[in-house]
Amino acid sequence: MAASFPSSVKSFTTKTNTPLQIIDADHINDLQLEIAALENVLLGNTAADLFLNGDMKIGERSLLKEGGDTTTPAAGYVSIYAKADGLLYGKDDAGTETKISNTATSTKQLFIANWKPTVTAGCAASAQIEMGTNKNVYDYLAFDPDTIEYAYANAPMPADWDGGTVTGVPYWTHPAATAYKVSWGLQGIAIANSDPLDVAQGTAQYSNDEGGTTSDLFIGPATSAITIGGSPAAGQMIQWRASRKADDGTNDTLDVDGYLLGWLITYGVS
C-alpha cells in the first residue's frame, strides 16, 4: 500500500518521466516517528500512548505517531490511538470512545490427549469407545460421578510461550445419563532442567459444562486464567493435572462416569 506523504512533500520527474517523491529533513523525522509508532502497535509495545498525526477526517487514512493525547477530535474528525493496556481505540467528535482491536500479545493453542490416571486417586485407565455405525474410535478416560479423580499428562511448552497464564477447554462425552452437568478441572506445574520432580501443582481452574445426547462431543467453556506453578518459561516440561470436581453439587450432576477426551490449551506467545 503506497504511503500518503504530507502535502508539503515536493516531487520532480526524472529523465525517464518516472515521478519520484522527496521529503525534507523535518518530514523525514515525522515519517520515521510514524513508522516507529506503527511498529509499536504491530509488535504490541505498550510503553507509550500512540495517536494519529493530527486529527483524521472520516474517510481519510494516516499513520500513527508517538506522543500526543486522546482528547476529543474536532467536529467531523475522528482519532485513533493505542493506550497503555495494549488495545487500539477510536474516538468520534462526540467524545465516544470505542475499542477497535486488541493489539495485546497474541495466542496459540496446543491440544493434549493421551492422558493417564494418577497412581493416587486416579481415574479409570484409558479405554476406547467405538461408534456403532461408522466405527469411529475415540480414546477416553472415565471419571467417577461420586469421587474426585485425577489424570496427568507431561507436555513441554513450545519455544514461543511467553510463560504467562493459560486457559483450558475440555473435550468430553458421556454414556446414557439423566443429568448432564460436569465440572472439569485443570492445573499444572512447570519443571525446568535440574529442578526436582516432586513439586506442588498450581491452583486448578474449572470448566463447568452441560452435556446432553449420549455419545455426542461436548466442548466446554474456557477456564479462568490458569497460573502454572513453579517458574514457568518456554521449553519447560509441564505436568498437567486434569480432574472432575465430583463434590460440586451445583456444577457437577452427571450421575455416571464422564469421559474425558483431551484438553485444548490456549497460551500467550512472546
Buried (B, 14 or more C-beta within 10 A) or exposed (E): EEEEBEEEBEEEEEEEEEEEEEBEEEBEEBBEBBBBBBEBBEEEBBEEBBBBBEBBEEEEEBBBBBEBEBEBBEEEBBBBBBBEEBBBBBBBBEEEBEEEEEBEBEEEEBEBBEBBBBEEEBBBEBEEBEEEEEEEEBBBBBBBBEEBBBBBBEBEBEEEBBBBBBBBBBBBBBEEBEEBBBBBBBBBBBBEEEBEEEEEBBEBBBBBBBBEEEEEEBEBEBBEEBBBBBEBBBBBBBBBBBBBBBEBEEBBBBEBBBBBBBBBBBBBBE
